[in-house]
Amino acid sequence: MNITAQNTFTPAVLIQADNIFDVSISGTFVATVTVQRSKDEVTWFDVESFTERAEKAGVSGSAWYFRVGVKTGAFTSGTVVAEIYS
């Protein structure tokens, strides 16, 4: 997903307990990209933030929804290409 503005996130992905997921952040941008998780897709908790390209893998300790994006006030310019998948 291409992100070109603040307060923009990928669709949430449900990652079941003990499942591995991947996060890919690429593009040319000046922004802080944040991985978030939620139990209810309403209240989101920050997991990790990035200011440059990154490829990460994680394991969900229990079933959580995850998403990647740019929070309000964290975007300056460019295009963030963000993906999260299991």
C-alpha positions in Angstrom: 0.0 0.0 0.0 1.3 3.4 -0.9 1.1 6.0 1.9 1.4 9.7 0.9 -0.3 11.4 3.9 -0.5 11.3 7.7 -3.0 9.2 9.6 -3.0 6.4 6.9 -2.6 2.7 7.7 -2.7 -0.6 5.8 -5.8 -2.7 6.4 -5.5 -4.7 9.6 -4.3 -8.3 9.4 -5.3 -10.9 12.0 -2.2 -12.9 13.1 -3.0 -15.9 15.2 -1.0 -17.0 18.2 2.5 -18.2 17.5 2.2 -17.3 13.8 5.0 -15.5 12.0 4.3 -12.3 10.1 6.4 -10.0 7.9 6.5 -6.2 7.7 8.0 -4.5 4.6 8.6 -0.7 4.5 10.1 0.7 1.4 9.9 3.8 -0.9 11.4 7.2 -0.6 10.0 9.2 2.3 10.5 11.5 5.2 8.1 10.0 7.8 7.9 7.9 10.9 6.2 4.6 10.0 4.6 2.7 12.9 3.6 -0.9 13.4 0.6 -1.2 15.6 -1.5 -4.0 17.2 -5.0 -4.3 18.5 -7.4 -6.9 20.0 -10.5 -5.1 18.7 -9.4 -2.9 15.7 -10.5 0.2 17.7 -7.7 0.7 20.3 -4.3 0.5 18.8 -0.9 0.1 20.5 2.4 1.0 19.0 4.8 -1.9 18.6 7.8 -0.4 16.7 8.6 2.6 14.6 10.9 3.2 11.6 12.2 6.3 9.8 13.9 4.4 6.9 13.3 1.3 4.8 13.0 -2.0 6.8 12.2 -5.7 6.4 11.2 -7.3 9.7 9.6 -10.6 10.8 7.7 -11.1 14.1 5.8 -13.7 16.0 2.4 -12.9 17.6 2.3 -14.1 21.2 -1.5 -14.4 21.0 -4.1 -13.5 18.4 -3.7 -9.8 17.5 -4.6 -7.5 14.6 -1.6 -5.7 13.1 -1.3 -2.8 10.8 1.4 -0.5 9.5 1.2 3.2 8.7 1.9 6.8 9.5 0.3 8.5 12.5 -1.0 12.1 12.6 1.9 14.5 12.6 4.5 11.9 11.4 4.5 12.5 7.7 6.6 15.1 5.8 7.0 14.0 2.2 7.4 11.2 -0.3 5.8 7.8 -0.6 5.9 5.0 2.0 5.3 1.5 0.5 4.0 -0.5 3.5 3.0 -4.2 3.7 2.2 -6.6 6.4 1.4 -10.2 5.8 1.5 -13.7 7.3 
